[in-house]
Amino acid sequence: MDFSISEERKMLQETVSRFFESNYENINKRNKNVNLADGFDKKFWLEGAELGVISALISPEHGGLGGSGDDLSIIFELIGKSLCVEPFLSSGVLSSTILSSINKPKIDIINKIIEGKLLLSFAHTEMNNRYEDTYIETKASKKNDKWVVNGIKSFVLNGDSANKVIVSARIDGNTNDKKGIGIFLVDHDKITKRSYNTIDGYRAAELEFSNSSGELLARDDEALRCIIKANSAGALALSAEALGIMQICFDMTLDYLKTRKQFGKTVGSFQAIQHRMVDMMLEIEQVKSAVMLASSTFHADDITRDKHISAAKNLVGRVGKLIAEETIQMHGGIAMTWEYSAAHYAKRLIMIDHLMGDSDYHRDRFKKLTLN
Amino acid sequence: MNFEYSEKEKQFRSEVKQWLDDTLPKSLSDKVRKHQRLSKQDYQTFMTILNDKGWLATHWPTEYGGTGWNAIEKHIFEEEIIIASAPRIVPFGTIMLGPVLIEFGSEEQKKYYLPRILNGQDWWAQGYSEPGAGSDLASLKTRAVNMGDHYIVNGQKTWTTLGQHANKIFCLVKTDIESKPQSGISFLLIDMDTPGIEVKPIITLDGEHEVNEVWFTDVKVPIKNLVGKENEGWTYAKYLLTFERTGIAGVPYSKTALNHLKVISKKTFKDGKPLIEDPVFSSEIAELEIDLLAMEIFNLRTVSAASNGKAPGMESSLLKIKGTLVRQKTTELLRKAIGPQALPYLPEQFDEGWNDNPIGPDYAGLIAKQYFNMRKISIYGGSNEIQKNIVAKASFGL
């Protein structure tokens, strides 16, 4: 058995880590990026692309230099540590997964994603769809031999600045049917957008499709398989991101406990506090292990892949709440303030449980995949 | 045993309810219901209405213009103003300083300050916590040097709630740095307009401005603004902190949130079915309600004992711990209930007169914000860890 990562990946980790550190030196810089027109720093995004960060998320057969579960986890753990807001998830993972998983992969578009020249967004979630893969109210139909999409997609990550949007829509059947789903590629100028920041500082949009013409990418079984894979890849990326955040939260809390003095001694000298830190440490080790397992089975059969990703994402939801709440509580008032970075890490950690399936969703999915 | 309120108490409750129904401006209760940001004027409008009725100073005896209510009456009143969606009574003058002045203040101080609290001339802030003195309040460093007819104050206070509206602040200051921490502290009344005072906003993690830092540089405070005796301030501070707080468990807030949670869980769908039909989620709601039911009785037991003259001791601490955990649980389940709808945050949604369409249902925009904001309640007013220390020290004889 060997749990160490390869030399190549270690190099990737070091390079990307240095790159994020030099661009995300503090929380004020990050919060400035949040308020830029697109909700992220375009220059940094292009530099990241040039360095090969997006390429590391995509497999060689589709034009990238990585794409394994380990690659995804390494990059996203670092994204978590820096609280980076650039669209690595929406364009680099969700959209590229769809484009590479359809029967005829769109290599030309993927190449442009890798170069950072095209930004794509995956519009699947709807106002009445919690996290389900199949619950789709948006409709697609043929008009004069061309596909048009009608409906509203919600909470679409980076949906406001995407050049093209991949949208799931129902060709026929009832709202929650497994059959009759299609995925379409729609140009941004065919969509009405309302953009906003999320509470944890990311950019999202409500997208309204009104007879918006689109290219059919896949339908029925093929489409559903791609949606599930994209959502699973996203859940894995977010789990690794959460792991990075948890480690920062733990380190910051421990530092604070060592320096903050009350009653003439450091807060960390109280045994009741030490035991809580041990609980946090233990749970973070659990998350790290679950993310490693999910990464290693990312290219296994669909059921094995989804089982381990659901296990990781469920654990991340539960442990994330513990770490976020304990980080704030053990810091005290200081972690309630905007100026202190731990507050923003805690917010992101909590809100990760509201993306790509929460802990309940993934517990249920794990049950379905393992107990039947 | 009888868990029922007496006829007299029931009658009192319906009187309060009716009065609030008749008198509380709808524009105010609408703002509270929508969780819009309240202006200084909003708080003052409600407190003026209460004072006109004689119901503002619920913790003062009648001779000073208070209601003279017992613990049960106070409890009923506190519940009803929350149920009516009234703004909260700003506690710093009415509930905190008033009783200290009545107990320890000079006749001159009582005569001057108490009416000004009632008629809204003064908005008080609390100057207790400091950057280095949180849980360990007695280690405070703000220094007041006695110059004969005045003090010179230097130092910094923090977490000063609504200090941006205040024209006065009561402060714990160090007047003797030689003696052990608790014994060199004095209780000073300070005019915020005095030269050398600077108020700086602290923005909290939800983007709101509720708390402040207050800086003192060579601030001149007349000797007559000392409450009680010099170096005895810690006694008054403790009196204020342990002052009978029947509302500490926040039961009515949790009840309102629980009802809201049930309504939302019926409207929200999971996999095509109402969320309330999900066996795991509905079990979580049920267990929350079971905790809350028990806590309400625990709270009433304490309130009832207090109305018979038994000062609550460790019960206040236990209720504070459980009360904050239950209330935080309501915000957590609300957040979970709405799933991805919790993501969008439109800060302008909570401004007065905002008329745009929210993203998703109108209640969604508040929920994550509230969850994060409510992390404070297990930290402030003596963190839950400190409450546990208090209980363990007072009760176990270990």
Contacts between the chains, C-beta under 8 A, distances in Angstrom:
chain1	res1	chain2	res2	distance
A	125	B	340	5.6
A	127	B	341	7.2
A	127	B	360	5.6
A	128	B	269	5.6
A	130	B	268	7.8
A	130	B	269	7.4
A	130	B	270	5.4
A	130	B	271	7.5
A	130	B	339	4.1
A	130	B	340	6.8
A	131	B	339	6.6
A	131	B	340	7.3
A	132	B	271	5.7
A	135	B	271	7.0
A	135	B	272	6.6
A	154	B	340	7.1
A	154	B	341	7.9
A	154	B	359	7.5
A	154	B	360	7.1
A	155	B	340	4.7
A	155	B	341	7.8
A	155	B	343	5.2
A	155	B	344	7.0
A	175	B	272	7.1
A	176	B	271	7.1
A	176	B	272	4.6
A	194	B	359	7.6
A	196	B	344	5.0
A	196	B	345	7.2
A	196	B	346	5.9
A	196	B	359	6.3
A	197	B	344	7.9
A	197	B	345	6.2
A	198	B	343	4.3
A	198	B	344	6.1
A	198	B	345	6.1
A	199	B	206	7.7
A	199	B	342	7.3
A	199	B	343	6.6
A	199	B	344	7.6
A	199	B	345	3.9
A	199	B	368	4.5
A	199	B	369	6.5
A	199	B	372	7.4
A	200	B	343	7.9
A	202	B	343	8.0
A	204	B	343	6.3
A	204	B	344	6.7
A	206	B	359	6.3
A	261	B	132	7.8
A	262	B	134	6.6
A	262	B	135	5.1
A	262	B	136	3.8
A	262	B	139	7.1
A	263	B	135	7.7
A	263	B	136	4.8
A	263	B	139	7.6
A	264	B	139	7.9
A	272	B	385	7.0
A	272	B	388	7.7
A	273	B	385	7.6
A	321	B	332	7.5
A	325	B	375	6.9
A	328	B	375	4.8
A	328	B	379	7.7
A	329	B	375	7.2
A	329	B	378	6.1
A	329	B	379	6.6
A	329	B	383	7.6
A	329	B	384	7.6
A	332	B	134	5.6
A	332	B	135	7.2
A	332	B	379	5.4
A	332	B	383	6.5
A	333	B	129	7.6
A	333	B	134	6.5
A	333	B	158	7.6
A	333	B	159	5.6
A	333	B	376	7.4
A	333	B	379	5.8
A	333	B	380	7.2
A	335	B	205	7.7
A	336	B	204	5.3
A	336	B	205	5.6
A	336	B	375	6.4
A	336	B	376	5.4
A	336	B	379	6.9
A	337	B	202	5.7
A	337	B	203	6.8
A	337	B	204	6.0
A	337	B	205	6.6
A	338	B	203	4.1
A	338	B	204	6.4
A	338	B	205	5.9
A	338	B	207	6.7
A	339	B	202	7.9
A	339	B	203	7.3
A	343	B	205	3.8
A	344	B	205	7.4
A	346	B	205	7.5
A	346	B	372	8.0
A	347	B	205	6.3
A	347	B	372	6.3
A	350	B	335	7.7
A	350	B	368	7.8
A	350	B	371	7.4
A	350	B	372	7.6
A	351	B	342	7.4
A	351	B	343	6.4
A	351	B	368	7.0
A	353	B	336	7.9
A	354	B	335	7.7
A	354	B	339	6.3
A	354	B	340	5.4
A	354	B	342	5.2
A	354	B	343	5.6
A	354	B	368	7.9
A	355	B	340	6.9
A	355	B	343	7.5
A	358	B	336	6.5
A	358	B	339	6.6
A	360	B	278	7.8
A	360	B	280	6.3
A	360	B	281	6.8
A	360	B	336	7.1
A	363	B	280	7.8
